[in-house]
Amino acid sequence: MLTKFQCDQETIAIRVPDDAIVYISKFPAADRTPAQCTQDALARPCGSSPLADLVRRRRAGNVVVVVSDITRPIPYATFLPNVLATIESAGVRREEILILIATGMHRSSSQDERRQILGGEIAAGYRIEDHDSTAADLVELPGKTWSGNTVRLNRRFVEAGFRIITGLVEPHFMAGFSGGRKSVCPGLANLATLSNFHGYEFLANPKACGGNLEGNPCHLESLSVARQIGVDFSLNVVLNNERQVLRAFAGELEASHEAACKFAASCVCPPVKRLADVAITSSGGYPLDTTFYQCVKGFVGCLPAVRPGGQIIAFGGCREGIGSSVYAQIMFQYSNRWKQFLSDISRGDQFFKDQWEFQMHARALERVGRENLHFLTPGIPQEQLAKLTVAGHTAKANEMEQRVQKLVDQAAGAGKVVAVFPEGPYCAPVEA
């Protein structure tokens, strides 16, 4: 059976056994345009009055619309104009609207990125600001989070007369699903809160995994922050394989997010049929696989379908290399010493930016071992790849298909159960 995978911006075809288990997303056909989906959601929201009615009764202050940054492939230009038009139709002047980019720990956006995120007209016509998790004027909330910590949030959001959050709902390998409450935490929180959210204790909990909200500490912490500050209206979208808006879910924070998660799960979280001896997965293709940091999501996402001691064959473009300089430093410092890394961060006396990615990576190492965790890429030199605690294989772009096929042929022997993940982390199997 010939199966096609995305690697960077190319498609590679790999022959796998005819009885291989194929995990792919199953989206219904689109029956409305993105604008129509959004307009319907705004007019008939979950658990709340329509957006226009709510905005007319807003508190004194700006209407703040929270959007995701460039790391999320949300086609805002296709539906955000409807949101803004609805707000303005309720009597809000354009100068009273602020678009706030929920960067979390990410860097600020450039003008070009704002145009990519929002479209040229919105980028040029509205006030836009980036959240800064280290800003001196963040506001401390009076209560405690689910974990018992204090939290400080973006002042513009706290002081807003009306708070709207927007986002994308898809499986998230730590928080269960993205979107909803994550726009507030980690999106608009201070550095200490973000460190706790991404810290060792949360991620050591096996319930902090893709497709699961029940008992998930990342979800519970994030939700507690969003509840505490109060969100007036939420809009989340689910995208299909063409990265187009397929469904929109609007209204009350929790009701709308739960509805979006339920729909997304029905499309992209198939139950595990039986544990595989060998898993073959892409890292989602471009732009998700631009760094090794992001490619980790591919070989962690398939873990529910892989038996202990099995093999994982993963690959990605890595056109931008390993990731941030801090992340690369962690990977080099603890090269092939992942157990020591876990021991060191478990003490809680130090926290490294991006440490959570290596902690999640360690889940794959615990399941199959370094020698069985194969990763192929044209984007990282072999001498660096050898330090990333995987069985690394550097291959030229035009050799990727041949090199992956050779590994598959070696691993998928007689009697082996093979699982295939053509979409990488975009399809996240869950235990039945």
Secondary structure, DSSP 4 states (H G I P E B T S, - for coil): -EEEEEETTEEEEEE--TT-EE----PPPP-S-HHHHHHHHHHS-BSS--HHHHHHTPPSS-EEEEEE-TTS---GGGTHHHHHHHHHHTT--GGGEEEEEE-TTSPPPPHHHHHHHH-HHHHHHSEEEE--TT-TT-EE-SS--TTS---EE-HHHHT-SEEEEEEE--EETTTEE-SGGGGTTTTTB-HHHHHHHTSHHHHHSTTSSTT--TT-HHHHHHHHHHHHH--SEEEEEEE-TTS-EEEEEEESHHHHHHHHHHHHHHHH-PBP-S-EEEEEEE--STTGGGSHHHHHHHHHHTGGGEEEEEEEEEE---TT-S--HHHHHHHHHTTT-HHHHHHHHHTSS---TTHHHHHHHHHHHHHH-GGGEEEEESSS-HHHHTTSSSEEEE--GGGHHHHHHHHHHHHS-TT--EEEETTGGGS--B--
